[in-house]
Amino acid sequence: MEKVNQIRLYSGECYECVDRVEAGEVCVILGLSRSYAGMTLGDCAREEHAIIEPVLSYEVIPPEGCAPHVLLSYMRQLEEEDPTLRVTWQERARQVHVHLMGPVQTEVLQQQLKKRYGILVTFGAGKVRYKETIRGAVEGVGHFEPLRHYAEAHILIEELPQGSGMEYAMDCPPDVLDLNWQRLIYTHLAERTHRGVLTGSPLTDVRLTVVSGKAHKKHTEGGDFRQATYRAVRQGLRKAQSVLLEPYYRVRIEMPQQALGRVMTDMSRMYGKFDAPILENETAVLQGIAPVALMRDYGAVLAQVTGGLGQMTLALEGYFPCHNQDEVVAEIAYDPDKDLRNTCDSVFCGHGAGYLVPWYEVEDKMHMPMASYLYEKKQEASMDQVIAAAKARAEAMRQGQPQGYDGYGGLESDLEEIFVREFGEIKRRLPGAEKRVIDADKKDRMQEAREAYQKAHARDKKVAIRKKYLLVDGYNVIFAWKELDEIAKTSIDGARGRLLDIMCNYQGHVGQEVIVVFDAYRVRGHVEEVVDYHNIHVVYTREAETADAYIERTTHDMADKYEVTVATSDRREQMIVIGEGARRFSARDLEKEVERVNREAMEAFKPLE
């Protein structure tokens, strides 16, 4: 909630402060820090205005001497002023991208940046912005259980009609999961843009429904369900039949009649669909839809075919299945299993530590059963009919005629309790009782993923011990240790040197490889630097890359081959590295470990009396 400090009515350079304004007056309001272009103030219903949706993405290339993060700050300012401008930051590639409708907007944006900030940027080749959806319905499971944390979420992902966008719902009994946890999962579903597993494009035309979950009275925290929810959506998408969508233009072409045949041929070649042409005098009008990827450069061709007499009007029609999905997926080469920010796997706890479980094995280890409507559908029946059928099956069982018996026939838990109380427990359940319905292609995808994962991560069984690495977030540890924090108040270089000396001594006792990482992302033009300091390695990150980002990237690359431990008190970073299968120390835990090792070393080398 923010408060308006002043309302001003301007006349030239002079202004008057007033207490209120009437409809139709133009005023200036002071005191709002989170306002944006297009924002509506007041309690009247907001009118929905059609905003052009950009369908092309361009890389913004800064000039020499301009850091990417500086360019990003300029672009963010322009984005606040223009609600149709979409700016994104590609963390791994360290690139700024902007979503536009075409090359004309790039020229306007180039002039704006030059006039306001004095930099002349260039743009990469425009790429089509794809989206993804699924066919059918699938239930995704996400489990997040590192030590002293717990959450499990089940999310139903359903196909919606074309153009529906994203919808969110809750359909979980409160006796299964408390409403406060359900609302939290719902919030996490709606708070981010979910990515598909084909190309990493935004998900659309699906409904995400909270159908089940589990919390722990002591160990569950809000952030645990965030991780479980994201992983559940991704796990479900890996099982589902994904479909790549591409933008289509609504096309209207007016041309001389003699060019109609050539234009219709071009439209067919570009996978366009068009209505019967309208002929009037010597002019022909052709209307239809066609993919943006093929139509965006057709203006020059049309001018050549019609001798400059043709006119083409384009408007976004919507997103439809991609005409060359396999080619696009192969070109983008997105690997969902290596997407650090959108992991498909889950974290379980065993032997006092969290460990990573691949997405295709999560259902074998999950703590809650799949939601009931993904089981075989049973015919609806009244209570009397259900109990009567149960009696008949029990009698057949006693007479040695178990044919067709399928456990308790899908009884709800309360009905099953009535049945057991009246007739006793039937221990024999034939295979197939309450069997989840997973179609053949889902089984094939899970089996293929399991084989590919095992092949890619096959290790020499004779090697029992993996090499150990310790990654230390340098400045995080310095400001968390009292001794080093006191030194840092007078000399940050002295605190760095003291930390490195302590870690050198620690490495000499424990023997594992130690890598200390320091931020250098604010150092203009700095490149990544790795130096050896006695028996440890020291990394100074490159410009625009934090120590957190370096540690997360390195952990992702090393965790499969080595035993990695990360020392940091950053909770977000801890959760990410745990998800990658690494261990984690807080800064305080590392300090205690160093003290323990030093104490044991002193005892070991204590002279005999």
TABEL-V564924 format. One record per helix or strand of 3 or more residues. SS is the DSSP state (alpha for helix, beta for strand). FROM is the first residue (numbers start at 0). LEN is the number of residues. If there is no record, write none. Layout:
((SS | FROM | LEN) (SS | FROM | LEN))
This chain:
((beta | 5 | 6) (beta | 13 | 5) (beta | 27 | 3) (beta | 55 | 6) (alpha | 67 | 14) (beta | 85 | 5) (beta | 94 | 6) (alpha | 102 | 15) (beta | 130 | 5) (beta | 136 | 8) (beta | 150 | 9) (beta | 165 | 5) (alpha | 178 | 12) (beta | 205 | 9) (alpha | 221 | 18) (beta | 240 | 16) (alpha | 256 | 13) (beta | 277 | 3) (beta | 282 | 9) (alpha | 291 | 4) (alpha | 297 | 8) (beta | 310 | 11) (alpha | 324 | 8) (alpha | 335 | 3) (beta | 345 | 5) (beta | 352 | 5) (alpha | 358 | 7) (alpha | 371 | 3) (alpha | 382 | 16) (alpha | 412 | 11) (alpha | 439 | 17) (beta | 467 | 6) (alpha | 473 | 5) (alpha | 481 | 7) (alpha | 491 | 19) (beta | 512 | 6) (beta | 528 | 5) (beta | 535 | 5) (alpha | 546 | 12) (beta | 562 | 5) (alpha | 570 | 9) (beta | 582 | 3) (alpha | 586 | 18))
